[in-house]
Amino acid sequence: MFSSIFLVLVLVGLSWEQFVHSQNVDGNQFASPAAIPFMLSMANAQLSNLSSIINSELSSRFHFCSRDTQADWNKAFNFSSNLRFLSSCLQKTNGDFSKRLCTAAEINFYFDSMILQDPGSGSFLKLNKNCNLTSWSPGCEPGWACSVGPEQSVDLSNSQLFPSRMHDCRACCEGFFCPQGLTCMIPCPLGSYCPNAKLNRTTGVCEPYLYQLPPGRPNHTCGGANIWADVGRSKEMFCPDGSFCPSSTEQIPCESGHYCRMGSTSQNRCFKLTSCDGSATNQDIHAYGVMLLVALSTVLLIIYNFFDQILAARERRLAKSREAAAKSAKATAKAQQKCKGNGKSTAKVESCKRCS
């Protein structure tokens, strides 16, 4: 599953890079509200076209963990129904959005670390070109990312080299997560909730995430999401129980008559005869339980009465058989007594023998 997601993320980033270069736009064009809808539609069209291209490859490589690659891609990374988070990020980054996206090498580095790392040992990445013992920029902190610089370009499809990414470090865009130890952004999948964090001044934690601000940096603020892995290590990133998230930046409480489990992108209507209060996580199916109990009790009573009738009929047959046998025995005994009470003539003796 992680490998499938990795390839999709690489192609997502690649499509943005190709779009940026093919349109030859600058920061002012990205910041223009009038240009953003056109750019978003073009980018979304490219992402949709990628689905048919990667479907056969993903199906052949990852058939053991994905029955329908297209359906899995749509569930996780098809943002076409709601692109507001992309529009916000385009304006926030002033046109260098693609220069902040992780390359194939960085994405591969991140997911390899998440797969191979023991969940009990934490969620720390290995040192790398941009984040190491001698160089640790603000973008290396959880929830932050950097750009490669205005005069540099990024090959997002490069799976071998890390770009030098230390320029204009700032908080991660909403709808993306920026891991500690990497200076780039990765889009949050659908079913997650990745808003900008807010500092809890009592605990010093950037909520809803679990990281803290670095010491000695008074100007550093809480950023965005910082990790996406299994539920045990990144539960705070999943859309919470009782709410649904149509995009990774929207959280809506479940309405009455619906229920929403963790990671829901839409609310599910409750069955008839069930009750679902507002922000319900499951259906209250007590009515179905009572109906099932009544049905089972009725079936058991029918079975009991059926077998009771069978046993009664068998008992009646046995009683009749015993009565018939008793009558036969009495008749035989009576006949023998009658024969013995008659004379001793040979004919009568033979008759008695026949009677007995």
GIZIPE-V953112 format. One record per run of one state. SS is the DSSP state (hx for helix, st for strand, lp for the rest). FROM is the first residue (numbers start at 1). TO is the last residue. Records with the same first field share a line. If there is no record, write none. Layout:
# GIZIPE-V953112
SS=FROM-TO  FROM-TO
This chain:
# GIZIPE-V953112
lp=1-1  24-26  32-32  62-68  78-83  93-96  102-103  117-118  122-130  132-135  137-137  141-143  148-166  172-175  178-184  188-191  193-197  200-204  208-210  213-224  226-230  239-242  245-251  254-257  260-267  270-274  276-279  281-283  285-285  342-345  356-356
hx=2-23  27-31  33-61  69-77  84-92  97-100  104-116  119-121  138-140  231-237  286-341  346-355
st=101-101  131-131  136-136  144-147  167-171  176-177  185-187  192-192  198-199  205-207  211-212  225-225  238-238  243-244  252-253  258-259  268-269  275-275  280-280  284-284
